[in-house]
Amino acid sequence: MSGSEGGRVTVLLVEDDEVIRKAVGLVLDRYGYRVSTAGDGLTGLEMFREQGHDVLLLDVMLPGLDGIGLCRKVREWSLVPILMMSARGDALDVVSGLEAGADDYVVKPVDTSVLVARIRSLLRRAAFVPNPEPDQEPAPGGPAELVFGDLTIEPQGLEVRRAGEPVALAPTELRLLLEFAANPGIVLDRQTLLREVWDYGWDGDSRVVDLCVQRLRKKIGPDRIETVRGFGYKLRR
């Protein structure tokens, strides 16, 4: 990870409330993260450009450049994991953040154990670290390529091409596509996807699934992932 220092994961926390900024920073520091903070979006953007970080934790409501705008600008050149924080859990805030390219969100005030669990989940997805059963060895070999129409997926090389052209996917988008590709033609419900892709050990908000599917469709083709109303989604063979 580009922003890691001395083996510690670096987090950039952009939050205009000083009390929350300090409290969250102290909690993350106790969990072993190296935390940088900014009180507004423009400062946060400049810090990320100059320093690079492993995870961005962005408040939605920020002076100058808000969290949604900051997320969009970062996504213009970086696939860094982004976690949005919303004070209200307002549907518009959540949808706007996820549409802008955020990987996940939490509602303030957030339980510290939930926040740390979400950050760990983001990092696992970004590093593509599998979650094997105890004492289970990874399966050797495997298909070199999976082909679905004009879409080609190389699971081992983590590469995706559409009509021969590379497709740039954020870590969560790629994990989602790989989950579909591992179950072609099978309907996967939202709770299954939350568990397998987002690593949620509890009931999560299915909007993160729906918005990520929408982003994925824009990149791999609108008809490749089919909605099965009342059940979930499936990847067409």
C-alpha positions as CSV (number, residue, x, y, z in Angstrom):
1,M,0.0,0.0,0.0
2,S,1.5,3.3,-1.1
3,G,0.8,5.2,2.0
4,S,1.9,2.7,4.6
5,E,4.7,3.9,7.0
6,G,6.7,1.5,9.1
7,G,4.1,-1.3,8.5
8,R,1.2,0.9,9.8
9,V,-1.8,1.5,7.6
10,T,-2.3,5.2,6.9
11,V,-5.7,6.8,7.2
12,L,-6.7,10.3,6.0
13,L,-9.6,11.6,8.1
14,V,-11.4,14.6,6.7
15,E,-13.8,16.0,9.2
16,D,-14.7,19.6,10.1
17,D,-15.9,18.9,13.6
18,E,-12.7,19.1,15.7
19,V,-14.2,17.0,18.6
20,I,-15.1,14.2,16.3
21,R,-11.8,14.5,14.4
22,K,-9.8,14.2,17.5
23,A,-11.9,11.4,19.0
24,V,-11.9,9.2,15.8
25,G,-8.2,9.9,15.3
26,L,-7.4,8.7,18.9
27,V,-9.5,5.5,18.4
28,L,-7.8,4.7,15.1
29,D,-4.4,5.3,16.6
30,R,-5.1,2.9,19.4
31,Y,-6.0,0.3,16.8
32,G,-2.6,0.8,15.2
33,Y,-3.5,3.1,12.3
34,R,-1.3,6.1,11.4
35,V,-3.9,8.9,11.1
36,S,-3.6,12.3,9.3
37,T,-6.5,14.7,9.6
38,A,-7.9,17.7,7.7
39,G,-10.7,20.0,8.6
40,D,-12.0,20.8,5.1
41,G,-12.2,19.2,1.7
42,L,-9.6,21.3,-0.2
43,T,-7.0,20.7,2.5
44,G,-7.8,17.0,2.5
45,L,-7.5,16.8,-1.3
46,E,-4.1,18.5,-1.2
47,M,-2.9,16.2,1.6
48,F,-3.9,13.1,-0.3
49,R,-2.2,14.3,-3.5
50,E,1.0,15.1,-1.6
51,Q,1.2,12.1,0.8
52,G,-1.0,9.3,-0.4
53,H,-2.9,7.2,2.1
54,D,-4.2,3.7,2.3
55,V,-7.8,4.7,3.3
56,L,-9.8,7.9,3.1
57,L,-12.5,8.5,5.7
58,L,-14.6,11.5,4.5
59,D,-17.4,13.4,6.2
60,V,-20.2,14.3,3.8
61,M,-20.6,17.9,5.1
62,L,-17.3,19.8,4.7
63,P,-16.6,23.5,4.1
64,G,-15.3,24.5,0.7
65,L,-15.2,21.2,-1.1
66,D,-17.7,18.7,0.5
67,G,-17.1,15.0,0.9
68,I,-19.0,14.1,-2.2
69,G,-17.0,16.4,-4.4
70,L,-13.8,15.3,-2.7
71,C,-14.6,11.7,-3.4
72,R,-15.3,12.4,-7.1
73,K,-12.0,14.3,-7.5
74,V,-10.0,11.5,-5.8
75,R,-11.7,8.9,-8.1
76,E,-10.4,10.8,-11.1
77,W,-7.0,9.2,-10.5
78,S,-7.1,6.9,-7.5
79,L,-8.8,3.6,-6.5
80,V,-8.0,4.1,-2.8
81,P,-10.7,2.7,-0.5
82,I,-13.1,5.4,0.6
83,L,-15.5,5.3,3.5
84,M,-18.0,8.1,3.8
85,M,-19.5,9.4,7.1
86,S,-23.0,10.9,7.2
87,A,-24.4,12.6,10.2
88,R,-28.0,11.7,9.3
89,G,-27.8,8.5,7.2
90,D,-30.0,10.5,4.8
91,A,-30.7,8.4,1.7
92,L,-29.6,11.3,-0.5
93,D,-26.3,11.5,1.3
94,V,-25.7,7.8,1.1
95,V,-26.7,7.4,-2.6
96,S,-24.7,10.5,-3.6
97,G,-21.6,9.2,-1.8
98,L,-21.8,5.8,-3.3
99,E,-22.5,7.2,-6.8
100,A,-19.4,9.4,-6.4
101,G,-17.3,6.3,-6.0
102,A,-17.2,5.6,-2.3
103,D,-16.9,2.0,-1.3
104,D,-19.0,2.1,1.9
105,Y,-20.5,4.5,4.5
106,V,-21.2,4.8,8.2
107,V,-23.7,6.9,10.1
108,K,-22.5,9.3,12.8
109,P,-22.2,8.9,15.7
110,V,-20.6,5.6,14.8
111,D,-19.7,2.8,17.1
112,T,-15.9,2.5,17.1
113,S,-15.9,-1.2,16.7
114,V,-18.1,-0.9,13.6
115,L,-15.9,1.8,12.1
116,V,-12.7,-0.3,12.6
117,A,-14.5,-3.3,11.1
118,R,-15.5,-1.4,8.1
119,I,-12.0,-0.1,7.6
120,R,-10.5,-3.6,7.9
121,S,-13.1,-4.8,5.4
122,L,-12.1,-2.1,2.9
123,L,-8.4,-3.0,3.3
124,R,-9.1,-6.7,2.7
125,R,-10.9,-5.9,-0.5
126,A,-8.2,-3.5,-1.6
127,A,-5.5,-6.1,-1.0
128,F,-7.7,-9.0,-2.3
129,V,-6.7,-11.0,0.8
130,P,-8.9,-14.1,0.8
131,N,-10.7,-15.3,3.8
132,P,-10.1,-19.1,3.8
133,E,-11.4,-21.5,6.4
134,P,-8.9,-22.5,9.1
135,D,-6.2,-24.9,7.8
136,Q,-7.6,-24.6,4.3
137,E,-5.0,-24.4,1.5
138,P,-5.8,-22.2,-1.5
139,A,-7.0,-24.0,-4.5
140,P,-4.2,-24.5,-7.0
141,G,-4.5,-23.5,-10.6
142,G,-7.9,-22.4,-11.7
143,P,-9.2,-21.0,-15.0
144,A,-6.9,-18.6,-16.7
145,E,-9.8,-16.7,-18.3
146,L,-13.6,-16.5,-17.9
147,V,-15.5,-15.2,-20.9
148,F,-19.0,-13.7,-20.8
149,G,-19.8,-12.3,-24.2
150,D,-17.4,-9.4,-24.9
151,L,-16.2,-9.5,-21.3
152,T,-13.1,-11.4,-20.3
153,I,-12.0,-11.9,-16.7
154,E,-8.6,-13.2,-15.5
155,P,-9.3,-14.2,-11.9
156,Q,-5.6,-14.9,-11.0
157,G,-4.2,-11.8,-12.7
158,L,-7.2,-9.7,-11.5
159,E,-7.6,-8.2,-15.0
160,V,-10.8,-7.4,-16.8
161,R,-11.2,-6.6,-20.5
162,R,-14.3,-5.6,-22.5
163,A,-14.0,-6.1,-26.3
164,G,-10.3,-6.4,-25.8
165,E,-9.9,-3.1,-23.9
166,P,-8.8,-3.0,-20.3
167,V,-11.5,-2.1,-17.7
168,A,-10.4,-0.1,-14.7
169,L,-12.4,-1.3,-11.6
170,A,-12.2,-0.1,-8.1
171,P,-11.4,-2.9,-5.6
172,T,-15.0,-3.3,-4.4
173,E,-16.2,-3.4,-8.0
174,L,-13.7,-6.1,-8.9
175,R,-14.6,-8.2,-5.9
176,L,-18.2,-7.9,-6.8
177,L,-17.6,-8.9,-10.4
178,L,-15.4,-11.9,-9.3
179,E,-18.2,-13.0,-7.0
180,F,-20.7,-13.0,-9.9
181,A,-18.2,-14.7,-12.2
182,A,-17.7,-17.5,-9.7
183,N,-21.5,-18.1,-9.8
184,P,-22.5,-17.5,-13.5
185,G,-26.2,-17.7,-14.1
186,I,-26.9,-18.0,-10.4
187,V,-29.0,-15.4,-8.7
188,L,-27.2,-13.9,-5.7
189,D,-29.3,-12.0,-3.2
190,R,-28.1,-8.7,-1.6
191,Q,-27.4,-10.2,1.8
192,T,-25.1,-12.9,0.2
193,L,-23.3,-10.2,-1.7
194,L,-22.9,-8.0,1.5
195,R,-21.4,-11.0,3.3
196,E,-19.1,-12.2,0.5
197,V,-18.0,-8.9,-1.0
198,W,-18.3,-6.3,1.8
199,D,-17.4,-8.8,4.6
200,Y,-20.4,-7.8,6.6
201,G,-21.0,-10.1,9.5
202,W,-24.2,-8.3,10.2
203,D,-27.1,-7.0,8.2
204,G,-25.8,-4.1,6.0
205,D,-27.5,-1.6,3.9
206,S,-28.4,-3.1,0.6
207,R,-28.0,0.3,-1.1
208,V,-24.3,-0.3,-1.2
209,V,-24.9,-3.4,-3.4
210,D,-27.4,-1.6,-5.7
211,L,-25.1,1.4,-6.3
212,C,-22.0,-0.7,-6.8
213,V,-23.9,-2.8,-9.4
214,Q,-24.9,0.3,-11.2
215,R,-21.3,1.5,-11.3
216,L,-20.2,-1.9,-12.5
217,R,-22.8,-1.9,-15.3
218,K,-21.5,1.4,-16.6
219,K,-18.0,-0.2,-17.0
220,I,-18.8,-3.7,-18.3
221,G,-22.1,-3.1,-20.1
222,P,-25.6,-2.5,-18.9
223,D,-27.0,-5.9,-19.8
224,R,-24.2,-8.1,-18.5
225,I,-25.6,-8.1,-14.9
226,E,-29.3,-9.0,-14.8
227,T,-31.7,-7.8,-12.1
228,V,-34.0,-10.6,-10.9
229,R,-36.8,-8.6,-9.2
230,G,-37.5,-9.6,-5.6
231,F,-34.4,-11.8,-5.4
232,G,-31.1,-10.2,-6.5
233,Y,-28.7,-10.2,-9.4
234,K,-27.0,-12.6,-11.7
235,L,-24.2,-12.5,-14.3
236,R,-25.4,-13.6,-17.7
237,R,-23.4,-16.4,-19.3
